[in-house]
Amino acid sequence: MIITPYVKGTVYHPAIPAKAMLNYLDAFLFAETRFGLLRAGFDPMACVIHADNQYRDSFAYDVMEAVRPDVDAWLLEFVQNHKFTIKDFYERRDGGIRLTLNITPALAETVSLWSEKIESVIEQVEGRLMKIQNPNLKKHGKRKSLI
């Protein structure tokens, strides 16, 4: 028997509480990455590693990969040390697990942590891209933008 963190046939409904929490944390990391790239003058939709799909912020997904291990480690420690209750989650009819307002504030408190970590990564990315004189880079004011 194969155990999956998702309900069969869908990628959007995690079947276990830990995966639901990880999705929630990844959404914060993605948002902070996207905003950080925009502040630095980069186009979050540029394609570097992730597939170039229309309306997908591929560059944001590329950059956030550097901080995902930190998110995973934080969640593992949280799961080991937090006392969960039945009111922290609920199960949908299709078997998917959702977070409730009992657990989300504890996860939301991590946003500043991910913001700090991703800013450091964005600065490193910016420095490396400037060194290689990427032809896709254009100057916009003091910062450069990946287009």
N, C-alpha and C positions, 0 to 999 in steps of 0.2 A: 504494500500500500504506500502510495506517495502522499506525503503531507505537504500542502502548499499554503503559503500565507494569504492566498486569495481565494475567493469563492470561484468555483469552476465556471469558465466561460466569461469572466470579466476581469479586468485589471483594476477596477476602481473600488471594489468592496473587499477590504482585507478580512480574512476569516479568523484572525487571531488578534487579540488586543495589542500585542507588541508591534505588529505591523501597522495597525491603525495609528498608534502613537508615532511610529517612525514616519509615516506619510505626513502627519501633522507637522512634525519637526522639519521634514524636508521641504514642506511648503514655505515655512518661515525662512529656511536657508535660501531657497530659490528667490523669494521676494527680496531678501537682503542683497543677494548677489546681483539681481537685475537692477535694483536701485543703485547699488555701488558702481556697476558698470556704466550706467547712465550718468552718474555724478562725475565719473572719470572721463567721460566723453566717448565711450565705446558704444557700439551698436550691439545690444544683447542678442539680436537675431542673426548676427554674422555666423558663418559656418567655419569651424576649425576642426573639431573632432566629431561631434554629434552630427547626425544626418541633417541636411538642410531641407527642412520641411516648411511649407508656407505657414505663417503665423506661429512659428515655434522659436522661442528664444534659445537657439542652439548654443550660442557662445556662453550664455548664462549657465546652461547645464554643463558645459565644458569646465568652466571656472569653478563651479560649486563642488566638483568632484574632489578637489583638494581638501575640502573641509568635511566631507561626508564621514570619514573615519572618526572625526571628533564627535559628530552627531551620534554615530553608532555607539561610541564609547560612553558618551553621556547617558544615552538611553539604557545601556546595559547596567550602568551603576544605579540609575534611577529605578529600574525594574527590581534590582536586588535589594534596594534599601527602602522603597516606598511600600506602605501598607495600602493595598488596593481594597476597594469595596465593590459590591455588586452595582452600586449606583454610579460607578465610574464609566461604565460601558453599557451599551444595549445592543442586542442582536436584531438585525433586520429579518424580515420574512425569508429573504433569499440566503440567509446565513452570514451576511456581511456584518462586521462589527463596526459600531460607531462610538465615538467618544462623547461624553456628556460634559456639561458645564462644571461638574465636580472635579474633573481631571484636567481640563484644558488650561485653567490659569497657571497651574504648575509648569506646564509645557511652554506656555506663552512667555513666562519669565525668562526663557533662554534666548529670546530674540537678540538682546544686546550682546550676548556671548557670540552668537553667529555673526552679527554685524562686525564686531571687532576682528574676528578671525578672517572673515572674507575680505575686509578692507586691506589687510596685510597681503593676502593672496593677489588681489587686484593690483596693488602697487608692484608686486613682483612681476605679474604678467605684463603690465604696462612697460616696466623697465626692459624686460626681455624682448618685447615686440619692437621697442624703439631701437634696440641694439641691432636687430637683424634688418632694419630698414625695410620692413614689409611694404610692398608696393600698394597694398590695400589701405594703408594708413594715410590720413589727411589731417592737416592741422586745422584746429578750430579753436582760436583764441590761445590760451596758455597750454591747453592740453590737446592731445591728438585723438582722433576718433577712428575706430575700425569700422569701415563701411563695406 
